[in-house]
Each structure stands twice: as C-alpha cells, then as structure tokens.
Amino acid sequence: MTIVAESKPISYLQSHASEMPAQINATHQAVAITENGETKAVLQDFESYESMQNALNFLKLIAPAEEDLQKGRIDTQQEVFDEIDDMLSRYRKCSSNRVSANYFNLTQKTYAFIHMPVR
C-alpha cells in the first residue's frame, strides 16, 4: 500500500509553503519531503492523519483481545452471562453499595442493569 503519492525536495516546500496545504487538503495524498534525496518528513492533511490515528488506536484496543483468542483465553456466551449473574447477585446482597437495579429480559433470562447514582 502506497501512502505517499509524491516526493518533493525540501527546497520545493520552502518556495511553495503557502500552496502545499491547499494541494494536500484537495488531494488527500501525503507528500514526502526529501533532503539530499532521503525522505525526512511527510506532509499529510489533518483529516487523513486523524483517520489514521483513530485506526491505529482501534488496533491497539483489539490487540489484547486477538492475543487472548490466539491463546485460547476465551469464554462462552453462557460463561459470560453466568459471571454477570454472579456479579449482580453480589451487588443485590450488599446494601451499602447504594446500587439500584432496573430489570429487563435478555434471551429468556432476566438480567439487571446496574445504575450507580451520580453524586
């Protein structure tokens, strides 16, 4: 996958500094800036940069889950629901938690939605 559409020497950037942002924003193509023939920097429009950062952050979030999956550290749906049931039972038993529960049906079982009051 090619990220950079074109390369420009740093002298071009210096002489066309006012034009470069408009060109990059219009094309959404990054431009590599070279010095002595070697790429030293990349100019990119903010929208593309932000999109790329969001994608990287998402990948960082799912990486641990992918590792768990590969290592077989997974729970079945029933195991997850049983764990939720156990947590809810503990909350209901502890009156000092100041927890209120709103109930709803989910896949033929009743689960509680825990609502912590805001102080």
C-alpha positions, 0 to 999 in steps of 0.5 A, a space after each residue: 500500500 502506497 501512502 505517499 503519492 509524491 516526493 518533493 525536495 525540501 527546497 520545493 516546500 520552502 518556495 511553495 509553503 503557502 500552496 502545499 496545504 491547499 494541494 494536500 487538503 484537495 488531494 488527500 495524498 501525503 507528500 514526502 519531503 526529501 533532503 539530499 534525496 532521503 525522505 525526512 518528513 511527510 506532509 499529510 492533511 489533518 483529516 487523513 492523519 486523524 483517520 489514521 490515528 483513530 485506526 491505529 488506536 482501534 488496533 491497539 484496543 483489539 490487540 489484547 483481545 486477538 492475543 487472548 483468542 490466539 491463546 485460547 483465553 476465551 469464554 462462552 456466551 453462557 460463561 459470560 452471562 453466568 459471571 454477570 449473574 454472579 456479579 449482580 447477585 453480589 451487588 443485590 446482597 450488599 446494601 451499602 453499595 447504594 446500587 439500584 437495579 432496573 430489570 429487563 429480559 435478555 434471551 429468556 433470562 432476566 438480567 439487571 442493569 446496574 445504575 450507580 447514582 451520580 453524586 
